[in-house]
Amino acid sequence: MKNKSRNLLFAAFVVMLSSWSQNSVAQTSNSNGNYEGIEFKMAIVREPIIPNNSVNIKDFGAVSGGDVLNTQAFANAIDAISKKGGGKVIIPPGIWLTGPIILKSNLELHAQTGALIKFSPDKSLYPLVETSFEGLNTWRCISPLYGKNLENVAFTGKGVWDGSGEVWRQVKRSKLTESQWKKFVASGGVVNESKTSWYPSEVFMNASKGADQNVRLDLKTKEDFEKIHDFLRPVLVSIQNSKRVLFDGPVFQNSPAWNLHPLMIEDLIVRNVSVRNPWFSQNGDGLDVESCKNVLVENSSFDVGDDAICIKSGKDQDGRDRAVPCENIIIRNNIVYHGHGGVTVGSEMSSGVKNMHVSNCTFMGTDVGLRFKSNRGRGGVVENIFISDIFMTDIPSQAISFNLYYGGKSIAETLEEGGTPVVNKAVPVDEKTPQFKNISMKNITIAGANQAVFLQGLPEMNLENIEITNLKAKADKGFTIVDANGIKITNATLDIKDPAIFDVYNVKNMTIENVDFNSTSPKAVSVNGEASEKIKLNSSSNTDLSKKTFIGKTVPKGAVKF
């Protein structure tokens, strides 16, 4: 009887081991220490569970070399692995030309080292689908990698996924060398009358004239959109309304528009990836995490043509109707080279963003380092953002930027045009009013920037509770703080070329404490605006703020105290 019991126990153990071995990308229940120091309650982000089956695309007729279209071979391999309940599709070393790849549940696409998957430049292979782009519901060409309503999807290996974006994008002459410009012009397409931009086609150029940035709001039917098919460039990877999605290892590059666009994903992991686009690529974002819950982005690098790591949740009415915030996000141990923003929130944030931790990231030469942007009309609340240990070098505009008058252009472009138009007159607050509040930044190093910090809210909805602690900054310009409430700047060492260090306008409940700077100007700190109140400027042992502060005539008496 004892032997029988022992045998039954052994058999159960074998079954358990067998079940465990059938998962090639198993859920690794990370220890609690993995989330040590996270400032909010954070569930363990679940990894996809992929059955331990595998197929090779070569077994389905795939031909390397970049000349043979392998769309059907990819589809057949995915179908075959799906019939087994899911598993790994192996892409071996080689150049694999293909059209769109439609993803399925329980699928791991494993691009081995030496594999280059090159998506065809033939736009007729990319039919229109209803989707969301730039936060709006619209029609676009299907993405080269596309999936919807899935569970358990993984991209692994060290191979390269290339979106052939050069045939899709408009290019501005000002961003190219003369030889690069001549090459684009010689390749076909059209040049606008002012000869400032190259377009892939006349259809593209004409369609762009009526667009809200990149979306045509005036068109309603699929047939209307078909007429401008060439203009409707897709993101490289689009996965929507899905659970447990993993990017681990590959290079994603040269996308027609954004590179990686996870939309409404629960349990998303992006780690150990390289995301690349030419620096001149229009809307060439790296990673746009939109309306996702439980997100981990770590140990990755970005070198792109627009915002690098961007957090979104829909735009205007479409975003508010969706009502799915982006929440519970960890971004850590990443490097950003070129990009319009290192880590960005917005401008499409109409469903809200909350509970975000960013730490130990390096931005080298990004147009902006930490970028928060929105506009009247968005609505949405951005709150509970915790940022620490950020290292920035050679930032050509603002290292830390809050811009609530965002107009669709990079800050570098905006500064070249004379800055952002600001209307200081308050408008009524309603569901269209964006709000940014409860944001902490500490241990920030800025080794070269045009401006260290730019904080600009709206007169009807101030930035609220923004705290900057342990800041070391070397920049041409210091701080601009406009329409803000509850600003606290503590323990800062500022090496600023401009004698004006702080320009403060209509700010309430602000404290500056233990801040040292090199300016000897009696107007190093300027406070203006009739809405200014409860401002405390506490001198440090090296800097007497009472001797370096100018208070404007419109500031209420007693609003500033030393």
C-alpha positions as CSV (number, residue, x, y, z in Angstrom):
1,M,0.0,0.0,0.0
2,K,2.9,2.3,0.8
3,N,4.5,1.6,-2.6
4,K,1.2,2.3,-4.3
5,S,0.9,5.7,-2.6
6,R,4.6,6.5,-3.3
7,N,4.0,5.7,-7.0
8,L,0.9,7.9,-7.2
9,L,2.9,10.7,-5.6
10,F,5.7,10.3,-8.0
11,A,3.3,10.2,-11.0
12,A,1.7,13.5,-9.8
13,F,5.2,15.1,-9.5
14,V,6.0,14.0,-13.1
15,V,2.8,15.5,-14.4
16,M,3.6,18.8,-12.6
17,L,7.1,18.9,-14.1
18,S,5.7,18.1,-17.6
19,S,3.1,20.9,-17.3
20,W,5.8,23.4,-16.2
21,S,8.1,22.4,-19.1
22,Q,5.5,23.0,-21.7
23,N,5.9,26.8,-21.2
24,S,8.9,28.3,-23.1
25,V,8.3,31.8,-21.8
26,A,7.1,31.0,-18.3
27,Q,5.7,33.6,-15.9
28,T,8.5,34.5,-13.6
29,S,6.9,35.6,-10.4
30,N,9.4,38.3,-9.7
31,S,10.4,38.6,-6.1
32,N,8.9,41.5,-4.2
33,G,12.5,43.0,-4.1
34,N,12.2,43.6,-7.9
35,Y,9.7,46.4,-7.1
36,E,11.5,47.7,-4.0
37,G,11.3,51.4,-3.8
38,I,8.2,51.8,-6.0
39,E,6.1,54.5,-4.5
40,F,2.7,53.0,-5.2
41,K,1.1,49.7,-4.9
42,M,2.2,47.7,-7.9
43,A,1.1,44.3,-9.0
44,I,3.7,41.9,-10.4
45,V,3.7,42.3,-14.1
46,R,2.8,38.9,-15.6
47,E,4.8,37.5,-18.4
48,P,3.3,35.6,-21.3
49,I,3.0,31.8,-20.9
50,I,3.9,30.2,-24.2
51,P,3.6,26.4,-24.8
52,N,6.8,24.6,-25.5
53,N,6.3,23.9,-29.2
54,S,8.3,25.4,-32.0
55,V,8.4,25.6,-35.8
56,N,10.9,27.2,-38.2
57,I,9.7,29.5,-41.0
58,K,12.1,27.7,-43.4
59,D,10.0,24.6,-43.0
60,F,7.1,26.5,-44.6
61,G,8.9,27.6,-47.7
62,A,10.5,30.9,-46.4
63,V,13.4,32.0,-48.7
64,S,16.1,34.3,-47.4
65,G,17.8,37.0,-49.5
66,G,15.4,39.9,-49.4
67,D,13.9,39.2,-52.9
68,V,11.2,36.6,-52.2
69,L,8.1,37.7,-50.4
70,N,7.6,35.4,-47.4
71,T,4.2,36.6,-46.2
72,Q,2.5,33.3,-46.7
73,A,5.3,31.3,-45.1
74,F,5.0,33.4,-41.9
75,A,1.2,33.0,-41.9
76,N,1.5,29.2,-42.4
77,A,4.1,28.9,-39.6
78,I,1.9,30.9,-37.2
79,D,-1.2,28.8,-38.2
80,A,0.7,25.6,-37.7
81,I,1.9,26.6,-34.2
82,S,-1.5,27.8,-33.2
83,K,-3.1,24.5,-34.1
84,K,-0.7,23.0,-31.5
85,G,-2.0,25.4,-28.9
86,G,0.7,27.9,-29.5
87,G,4.5,28.1,-29.3
88,K,7.6,29.6,-30.8
89,V,8.0,30.6,-34.5
90,I,11.8,30.6,-35.1
91,I,13.2,33.1,-37.7
92,P,16.7,32.0,-38.4
93,P,19.6,34.1,-39.7
94,G,19.0,35.7,-43.1
95,I,17.1,38.5,-44.8
96,W,13.4,37.8,-44.8
97,L,11.2,40.0,-46.9
98,T,7.5,39.9,-45.9
99,G,4.2,41.7,-45.9
100,P,2.1,42.2,-42.7
101,I,2.3,39.5,-40.1
102,I,-0.9,38.9,-38.2
103,L,-0.3,37.9,-34.6
104,K,-2.3,35.3,-32.6
105,S,-2.6,34.3,-29.0
106,N,0.1,32.1,-27.3
107,L,2.7,33.1,-29.9
108,E,6.4,33.8,-29.5
109,L,8.2,35.3,-32.6
110,H,11.8,34.5,-32.0
111,A,14.2,36.3,-34.3
112,Q,17.6,34.7,-33.9
113,T,20.8,36.6,-34.0
114,G,21.5,37.5,-37.7
115,A,17.8,37.5,-38.7
116,L,16.6,40.6,-40.4
117,I,12.9,40.8,-41.1
118,K,12.4,43.4,-43.7
119,F,8.8,44.5,-44.3
120,S,7.9,45.1,-48.0
121,P,7.8,48.7,-49.3
122,D,4.8,47.7,-51.4
123,K,2.0,49.7,-49.8
124,S,-0.7,47.8,-51.5
125,L,0.1,44.9,-49.2
126,Y,-1.2,46.9,-46.2
127,P,-5.0,47.2,-46.3
128,L,-6.9,49.7,-44.2
129,V,-8.1,48.8,-40.7
130,E,-10.1,50.7,-38.1
131,T,-7.7,51.7,-35.4
132,S,-6.4,54.5,-33.1
133,F,-3.6,56.8,-34.1
134,E,-2.4,59.8,-32.2
135,G,-5.2,59.1,-29.7
136,L,-8.0,59.4,-32.3
137,N,-10.3,56.7,-33.8
138,T,-9.6,56.6,-37.5
139,W,-8.5,54.3,-40.4
140,R,-4.9,53.5,-41.1
141,C,-2.9,51.0,-43.1
142,I,-2.5,47.8,-41.1
143,S,0.7,47.6,-39.2
144,P,3.5,45.3,-40.3
145,L,3.1,43.5,-37.0
146,Y,-0.6,43.6,-36.0
147,G,-2.7,41.9,-33.3
148,K,-5.9,42.5,-31.5
149,N,-7.8,40.8,-28.6
150,L,-4.9,38.5,-27.8
151,E,-3.3,36.8,-24.8
152,N,0.3,35.7,-24.4
153,V,2.4,37.3,-27.2
154,A,6.2,37.6,-27.1
155,F,8.9,39.0,-29.3
156,T,12.3,37.5,-28.4
157,G,15.8,36.9,-29.8
158,K,18.4,39.3,-31.0
159,G,17.2,39.8,-34.6
160,V,16.1,42.9,-36.3
161,W,12.6,44.0,-37.4
162,D,12.7,46.7,-40.0
163,G,9.6,48.6,-41.1
164,S,10.9,50.1,-44.4
165,G,9.8,53.5,-43.2
166,E,11.8,55.4,-45.8
167,V,9.1,54.8,-48.4
168,W,6.3,56.0,-46.1
169,R,7.5,59.2,-44.5
170,Q,7.6,62.9,-45.4
171,V,11.1,64.4,-44.9
172,K,12.0,68.0,-44.1
173,R,14.9,69.3,-46.1
174,S,16.2,71.2,-43.0
175,K,16.9,67.9,-41.3
176,L,19.0,66.4,-44.1
177,T,22.4,67.0,-45.6
178,E,22.5,68.2,-49.2
179,S,23.5,64.7,-50.4
180,Q,20.7,63.1,-48.5
181,W,18.2,65.6,-49.9
182,K,19.3,64.9,-53.4
183,K,18.9,61.2,-52.9
184,F,15.3,61.5,-51.7
185,V,14.4,63.7,-54.6
186,A,16.0,61.3,-57.1
187,S,14.1,58.4,-55.6
188,G,10.8,59.7,-56.9
189,G,7.9,61.3,-54.9
190,V,7.3,65.1,-55.0
191,V,8.7,68.2,-53.4
192,N,6.4,71.0,-52.2
193,E,6.4,74.5,-53.8
194,S,8.7,76.0,-51.2
195,K,11.1,73.0,-51.7
196,T,11.2,72.5,-47.9
197,S,9.8,69.0,-47.8
198,W,9.8,65.8,-49.8
199,Y,6.7,63.6,-49.9
200,P,6.5,60.0,-51.0
201,S,3.7,60.9,-53.5
202,E,1.4,63.7,-54.6
203,V,-1.5,61.9,-52.8
204,F,0.5,62.1,-49.6
205,M,1.3,65.7,-50.0
206,N,-2.3,66.8,-50.8
207,A,-3.8,64.6,-48.0
208,S,-1.5,66.2,-45.4
209,K,-2.8,69.6,-46.1
210,G,-6.2,68.8,-44.5
211,A,-4.9,66.8,-41.5
212,D,-5.0,67.5,-37.8
213,Q,-1.3,66.8,-37.5
214,N,-1.5,63.3,-39.1
215,V,-5.2,62.4,-38.8
216,R,-7.9,63.5,-41.3
217,L,-10.9,64.4,-39.2
218,D,-13.0,65.4,-42.1
219,L,-13.1,61.9,-43.7
220,K,-15.8,59.5,-42.4
221,T,-16.0,56.3,-44.5
222,K,-13.5,53.7,-45.5
223,E,-13.9,54.6,-49.1
224,D,-12.9,58.2,-48.2
225,F,-9.8,57.0,-46.6
226,E,-8.9,54.6,-49.4
227,K,-8.4,57.7,-51.6
228,I,-5.5,58.7,-49.4
229,H,-4.1,55.3,-48.7
230,D,-0.5,56.4,-49.3
231,F,-0.8,59.0,-46.5
232,L,-2.1,56.5,-43.8
233,R,1.3,55.2,-42.7
234,P,1.1,52.7,-39.9
235,V,3.0,52.1,-36.7
236,L,5.5,49.3,-36.9
237,V,4.0,47.1,-34.1
238,S,0.3,47.5,-33.1
239,I,-1.1,45.3,-30.4
240,Q,-4.5,46.3,-29.0
241,N,-6.8,45.2,-26.2
242,S,-4.6,42.3,-25.2
243,K,-3.1,40.7,-22.1
244,R,0.5,39.6,-21.3
245,V,2.7,41.1,-24.0
246,L,6.5,40.8,-23.9
247,F,9.2,42.5,-26.0
248,D,12.6,41.0,-25.0
249,G,15.8,41.3,-27.0
250,P,15.2,42.4,-30.6
251,V,15.9,45.5,-32.5
252,F,12.9,47.4,-33.9
253,Q,13.7,50.1,-36.4
254,N,12.8,52.3,-39.4
255,S,9.1,52.4,-38.7
256,P,6.7,54.2,-41.0
257,A,5.3,56.2,-38.0
258,W,5.7,55.2,-34.3
259,N,7.8,52.1,-33.6
260,L,6.1,50.2,-30.8
261,H,2.4,51.0,-30.0
262,P,0.9,48.8,-27.3
263,L,-2.7,50.0,-26.9
264,M,-4.9,48.9,-23.9
265,I,-2.6,46.1,-22.8
266,E,-2.7,44.6,-19.3
267,D,0.7,43.3,-18.3
268,L,3.2,44.7,-20.7
269,I,7.0,44.2,-20.5
270,V,9.5,45.9,-22.7
271,R,13.1,45.0,-21.8
272,N,16.5,44.5,-23.4
273,V,15.3,46.0,-26.7
274,S,16.9,48.6,-29.1
275,V,14.5,50.9,-30.8
276,R,15.9,52.9,-33.7
277,N,14.6,55.4,-36.2
278,P,16.5,58.0,-38.3
279,W,16.6,61.3,-36.3
280,F,14.8,63.0,-39.2
281,S,11.9,60.6,-39.2
282,Q,8.5,62.4,-38.9
283,N,6.6,61.0,-35.9
284,G,9.3,58.4,-35.5
285,D,8.5,57.7,-31.8
286,G,10.2,54.9,-30.1
287,L,7.6,53.4,-27.6
288,D,4.1,54.7,-27.1
289,V,2.4,53.0,-24.2
290,E,-1.2,54.0,-24.5
291,S,-4.0,53.2,-22.0
292,C,-2.1,50.2,-20.6
293,K,-2.1,48.8,-17.0
294,N,0.8,47.2,-15.2
295,V,3.8,48.1,-17.4
296,L,7.5,47.5,-17.1
297,V,10.0,49.2,-19.4
298,E,13.6,48.5,-18.6
299,N,17.2,47.9,-19.7
300,S,16.5,49.2,-23.2
301,S,17.9,51.9,-25.6
302,F,16.2,54.4,-27.9
303,D,17.5,56.5,-30.7
304,V,14.6,57.9,-32.6
305,G,13.1,60.8,-34.6
306,D,10.4,61.9,-32.0
307,D,9.6,61.1,-28.4
308,A,11.5,58.1,-27.2
309,I,9.4,56.6,-24.3
310,C,6.0,58.1,-24.4
311,I,3.0,57.6,-22.1
312,K,-0.5,58.3,-23.6
313,S,-4.2,57.6,-23.1
314,G,-6.1,59.0,-26.0
315,K,-6.9,62.4,-27.4
316,D,-9.7,64.8,-26.7
317,Q,-13.3,63.4,-27.0
318,D,-12.2,60.0,-28.4
319,G,-9.8,59.6,-25.4
320,R,-12.3,60.7,-22.8
321,D,-14.9,58.4,-24.3
322,R,-12.4,55.5,-24.0
323,A,-11.9,56.2,-20.3
324,V,-9.0,53.9,-20.0
325,P,-6.1,55.5,-18.1
326,C,-2.4,54.5,-18.4
327,E,-1.5,53.3,-14.9
328,N,1.0,51.4,-12.8
329,I,4.1,52.0,-14.9
330,I,7.7,51.4,-14.1
331,I,10.4,52.8,-16.4
332,R,14.0,52.2,-15.3
333,N,17.5,51.6,-16.4
334,N,17.1,52.9,-20.0
335,I,19.3,55.0,-22.3
336,V,17.9,57.5,-24.8
337,Y,20.1,59.1,-27.5
338,H,18.3,61.3,-30.0
339,G,14.6,62.0,-29.4
340,H,12.2,64.9,-28.9
341,G,11.7,63.7,-25.4
342,G,13.5,61.1,-23.2
343,V,10.5,60.2,-21.2
344,T,7.3,62.0,-22.2
345,V,3.7,62.1,-20.9
346,G,1.1,63.4,-23.5
347,S,0.1,65.2,-25.3
348,E,-2.7,62.7,-25.8
349,M,-3.6,62.0,-22.1
350,S,-7.3,62.5,-22.1
351,S,-8.1,59.3,-20.2
352,G,-5.4,60.2,-17.6
353,V,-2.0,58.9,-16.5
354,K,-1.4,57.8,-12.9
355,N,1.1,55.8,-10.8
356,M,4.3,56.1,-12.8
357,H,7.9,55.5,-11.6
358,V,10.9,56.5,-13.6
359,S,14.4,55.9,-12.4
360,N,18.0,55.5,-13.4
361,C,17.7,56.7,-17.0
362,T,20.2,58.5,-19.1
363,F,19.3,61.0,-21.8
364,M,22.1,62.1,-24.2
365,G,21.3,64.9,-26.6
366,T,17.5,64.4,-26.5
367,D,15.6,67.6,-27.5
368,V,14.0,67.5,-24.0
369,G,14.7,65.3,-21.1
370,L,11.6,64.9,-19.0
371,R,8.7,66.2,-21.1
372,F,5.0,66.7,-20.0
373,K,2.7,68.2,-22.6
374,S,-1.0,68.8,-23.2
375,N,-3.4,71.5,-24.4
376,R,-6.8,72.9,-23.7
377,G,-9.4,70.5,-25.1
378,R,-7.6,67.3,-23.9
379,G,-9.1,66.8,-20.4
380,G,-7.6,64.0,-18.3
381,V,-5.5,64.0,-15.1
382,V,-1.8,63.2,-14.9
383,E,-1.0,62.4,-11.2
384,N,1.3,60.5,-8.9
385,I,4.4,60.6,-11.0
386,F,7.7,59.7,-9.2
387,I,11.0,60.4,-11.0
388,S,14.5,59.8,-9.6
389,D,18.1,59.4,-10.6
390,I,18.0,60.9,-14.1
391,F,21.2,61.9,-15.9
392,M,21.1,64.3,-18.9
393,T,23.7,65.7,-21.1
394,D,23.7,68.2,-24.0
395,I,19.9,68.9,-24.0
396,P,19.4,71.5,-26.8
397,S,16.1,72.9,-25.3
398,Q,14.5,72.3,-21.9
399,A,15.8,69.5,-19.7
400,I,12.6,69.4,-17.7
401,S,9.5,70.8,-19.5
402,F,5.8,71.1,-18.7
403,N,4.0,72.7,-21.6
404,L,0.2,73.1,-21.5
405,Y,0.1,75.0,-24.7
406,Y,1.5,72.2,-26.9
407,G,0.9,72.7,-30.6
408,G,2.3,69.6,-32.2
409,K,5.9,70.6,-32.8
410,S,9.1,69.7,-31.1
411,I,10.3,72.3,-28.5
412,A,13.4,73.0,-30.7
413,E,11.1,73.9,-33.6
414,T,8.9,75.9,-31.4
415,L,11.8,77.9,-30.0
416,E,13.1,78.6,-33.5
417,E,9.7,80.1,-34.3
418,G,9.8,82.4,-31.3
419,G,8.3,80.2,-28.6
420,T,4.8,79.0,-27.7
421,P,1.9,81.6,-27.9
422,V,0.5,81.9,-24.4
423,V,-2.9,83.3,-23.5
424,N,-2.8,84.3,-19.8
425,K,-6.6,84.8,-19.7
426,A,-8.3,82.0,-17.8
427,V,-11.1,80.1,-19.5
428,P,-13.9,78.1,-17.8
429,V,-12.8,74.7,-16.4
430,D,-14.7,71.7,-17.7
431,E,-14.1,68.1,-18.8
432,K,-11.8,69.4,-21.5
433,T,-9.3,71.0,-19.0
434,P,-6.1,69.0,-18.6
435,Q,-4.6,68.7,-15.1
436,F,-1.1,67.8,-14.0
437,K,-0.5,67.3,-10.2
438,N,1.5,65.4,-7.6
439,I,4.8,65.0,-9.4
440,S,8.1,64.4,-7.6
441,M,11.5,64.6,-9.2
442,K,14.7,64.0,-7.2
443,N,18.4,63.3,-7.8
444,I,18.4,65.0,-11.2
445,T,21.7,65.8,-13.0
446,I,21.6,68.2,-16.0
447,A,25.1,68.5,-17.6
448,G,24.3,71.0,-20.3
449,A,21.0,72.4,-21.6
450,N,19.5,75.5,-23.1
451,Q,17.2,75.7,-20.1
452,A,17.1,73.7,-16.9
453,V,13.4,73.7,-16.0
454,F,10.3,75.1,-17.7
455,L,7.0,74.7,-15.7
456,Q,4.0,76.2,-17.3
457,G,0.4,75.5,-16.3
458,L,-2.8,77.1,-17.3
459,P,-4.3,80.1,-15.5
460,E,-7.5,78.2,-15.0
461,M,-5.8,74.9,-14.0
462,N,-2.3,75.4,-12.5
463,L,0.3,72.8,-12.3
464,E,-0.1,71.5,-8.8
465,N,2.3,70.0,-6.3
466,I,5.5,69.7,-8.3
467,E,8.6,68.9,-6.2
468,I,12.2,69.0,-7.4
469,T,14.8,67.8,-4.9
470,N,18.6,67.3,-5.2
471,L,19.0,69.0,-8.6
472,K,22.4,69.7,-10.1
473,A,22.1,71.7,-13.3
474,K,24.4,73.4,-15.8
475,A,22.5,75.3,-18.4
476,D,22.2,78.6,-20.3
477,K,18.9,79.5,-18.6
478,G,17.5,78.6,-15.3
479,F,13.8,78.2,-14.2
480,T,10.6,79.6,-15.8
481,I,7.6,78.9,-13.5
482,V,4.2,80.1,-14.7
483,D,0.7,79.4,-13.4
484,A,1.6,76.9,-10.8
485,N,0.5,76.0,-7.3
486,G,2.5,74.1,-4.7
487,I,6.0,74.2,-6.2
488,K,8.9,73.1,-3.9
489,I,12.5,73.3,-5.0
490,T,15.0,72.0,-2.4
491,N,18.7,71.3,-2.5
492,A,19.7,72.6,-5.9
493,T,23.1,73.7,-7.3
494,L,22.7,75.8,-10.4
495,D,25.4,76.8,-12.8
496,I,23.5,79.1,-15.1
497,K,24.9,81.5,-17.8
498,D,22.0,83.9,-17.8
499,P,22.0,86.2,-14.8
500,A,18.3,85.6,-14.4
501,I,17.9,82.3,-12.6
502,F,14.2,82.1,-11.6
503,D,11.4,83.8,-13.6
504,V,8.2,83.3,-11.6
505,Y,4.8,84.5,-12.8
506,N,1.4,83.9,-11.1
507,V,2.7,81.2,-8.7
508,K,1.1,80.2,-5.4
509,N,2.5,78.3,-2.4
510,M,6.0,78.0,-3.6
511,T,9.1,77.3,-1.5
512,I,12.7,77.6,-2.6
513,E,15.1,76.2,0.0
514,N,18.8,75.5,0.1
515,V,19.3,76.6,-3.5
516,D,22.7,77.9,-4.6
517,F,23.5,79.6,-7.9
518,N,26.3,81.7,-9.4
519,S,24.4,84.8,-10.4
520,T,25.2,88.1,-8.6
521,S,22.3,90.0,-10.2
522,P,19.8,91.8,-8.0
523,K,17.2,90.3,-10.3
524,A,18.4,86.7,-10.2
525,V,14.9,85.9,-9.0
526,S,12.0,87.7,-10.5
527,V,8.4,87.4,-9.1
528,N,5.6,88.9,-11.1
529,G,1.8,88.5,-11.5
530,E,-1.1,89.6,-9.5
531,A,-2.1,85.9,-8.7
532,S,1.2,85.3,-6.9
533,E,0.9,84.5,-3.2
534,K,2.5,82.6,-0.4
535,I,6.0,82.4,-1.9
536,K,8.8,81.5,0.6
537,L,12.4,82.2,-0.6
538,N,14.7,80.7,2.1
539,S,18.3,81.7,1.7
540,S,21.1,79.1,1.8
541,S,24.4,79.5,3.6
542,N,25.9,80.7,0.2
543,T,23.0,82.5,-1.4
544,D,21.1,85.4,0.2
545,L,17.9,85.4,-1.8
546,S,16.6,88.7,-0.2
547,K,19.4,90.6,-2.0
548,K,18.9,88.9,-5.3
549,T,15.1,89.0,-5.8
550,F,13.0,91.5,-7.7
551,I,9.3,91.7,-6.9
552,G,7.0,93.2,-9.6
553,K,4.5,96.0,-9.0
554,T,1.5,93.7,-9.6
555,V,2.5,91.2,-6.9
556,P,0.3,91.6,-3.8
557,K,2.0,93.0,-0.8
558,G,3.3,90.3,1.5
559,A,3.1,87.6,-1.1
560,V,6.8,87.0,-1.0
561,K,8.6,86.2,2.3
562,F,12.3,85.6,3.0
